[in-house]
Structures are given as C-alpha cells and as structure tokens.
C-alpha cells in the first residue's frame, strides 16, 4: 500500500485510521476516514509521534453559519408533492416537483410553473444546467432526459443500460469535463444493494457507462472541487461513500465509507463547497450535516422549529444555503460563509 498523501487530497493507506468525533446531540456524525487530511484545525490528542491517532478537527461555532442567523422562506408551493433539483440560472432559482411532473422558477418570491407534463408520465428529480438553455434531468420514470428552455421540449435521451431499463434515477452532478455522474437507486435497500452510479458523456452522443454497483440506495451525489473524488449519499446505510472519479489517475485510492451520519434516515441531496466541505440534507433529522474534506464533522445546521424533518435538496449561491423542505412544501435559505463548488 502507498504511504504518501497525494497533493490532490488522496488518502494515506498506511496511515489510515478511523476516528470518531462528536458535535452534539442529534447533530453528531461519526467520521470514519477522509479524501485527504489537510484540513485547517488542531488535533485533539496533541500527539507528535508518527503513529499517533489522528484526532478531530475543531471548528468555531460560526465557521459556516452564525448561530444567531435566522432562516428565511424563499417560496412555498402549496400543491407540491416532492420538491427537488434546485439550480441557480440567469439570476433565478429553478427547482422541480417530482410528484406533479413540474419544473419551476422563482420570481418575486412566487414559484412559477415553467413546464408541466400534463400526462404525468415524467418524474423529473435531479437537474443541472449543461448550457444556457438546456437542463440535464434524472427522471425516475423515464430515464436520463433534457429540457430545452427555448422550445419547451422535454426529451428522453437514455432510458436503459446494457439492454436493461434503469431502476429509477435520482440525482446527478457535472464533472466539469462535459460529462455527469448520476444515481439509479430504484428500490434498493440495506439488504438489497442493487443501486448503481452511472457516467454519461453528454457532449458526445450521451454514451453511458456503469461506474459503481451494489449500493444501498444511492441518492444524492456530488464531486470535490478538484474533480477527483465523488461523494455518493448511500441513503439506506446513513452514509457517504467516497469514490475516485474518472479524472483520478493515481490508482492508490479505492471507494470507501467516508462518513456516517447519526440519527435520521439518511443523506438525500449532497453538495460540496469551494473548500471541499460536504453538505448533506439529512432526511428525518431536520438538519444539514456538514463534514470537511477529511471526513471530520464541521457542524450541523438545524432547520427552524416550524420546519418538518423532510429535507431533500441543497444549493449554495451568493452567500446563502438553500434547502428544499418538501414536508412543508417550502424552500428555505440561511446566510452562510461558503462559496459554491465551481464545477458542480
């Protein structure tokens, strides 16, 4: 096994040590390892020996969010079912309602329907803008789709792999190189690990390849700012899995359990910020759990008392963290000291 740590944030396999750190209450996370350990903080044990147990990194209470900061309601969609898939595009917030086959954008605090499948055959879930007028969409019912803002056309691009229909797509992340990774959980669970992660080259004929198999409901997915590591929300094990991306060439890191959340059900939507911190919309925990790029807990950001624990999707833009809370049919936001991942 390799003994060094790559500058790109790879894991030292010789020095691989598991650690447990607590941030308190239902917000506690147990971090088991990390994609790189160059985080800015002090080791809790003070040891200087080469074999000393690595300790948690300590962050100030207001490192990301001032504890006195209050949540704001961005919009509420009373007749929605499951709001997901947020994007910021041309100065407007876009999002999706899976249950009612609709695409929205927010104007003057109101959710305006941009597209609706009247037949309700479509179930758009995750979405990313791949150019000025095109959304790439993971559709639970139809497969990998696009929506064209100019023509209002919703089109199926790929609905199967290797002759078999997708199980039911969920979320996606762009890789910054003209491709995207997307999750296909279907109805996989803790014992039936049939979920997969795929890669699509959408700039060259929408060629798809299977990238990861045997996942217990791969839900949200995001990528490190350098594009070298994926973080897959394994929903039904309440965990984040770190997977080297197609851009990673060192060949010394393999997929592994990056962090495990405590309480709730599991991570739904996930994202990374410019510094490489990983944010999880923690379903049934009423919180956004954050770990750093080494897997150590940073903080948990609790939703207000009036919110439900049903969180699905996250977005960072212009100094705010946006959260879809589908139980209350509401999108919330809070001021945050973080910038978005430039490639995701």
Secondary structure, DSSP 8 states (H G I E B T S, - for coil): ---S--TT----STT--------SGGG-EEE---S----SS--SS---STT---------TTSSS-TT---EEEEE-TT-S-EEEEEEETTEEEEEETTTTEEEEEETTEEEEEEE-TT----EEEEEESSSSEEEEEETTTEEEEEETTTTEEEEEE-EETTEE-S-EEEEEE-SSSEEEEEE-TT--SS---EEEEEEETTTTTEEEEEEEEES-EEEEEE-TTSSEEEEEEGGGTEEEEEE-TT--S-----EEEEEE-SSSEEEEEEEBTT--EEEEEETTTEEEEE-TTS-EEEEEE--TTS-S-EEEEEEETTEEEEEEGGGTEEEEEE-S--B-TT-
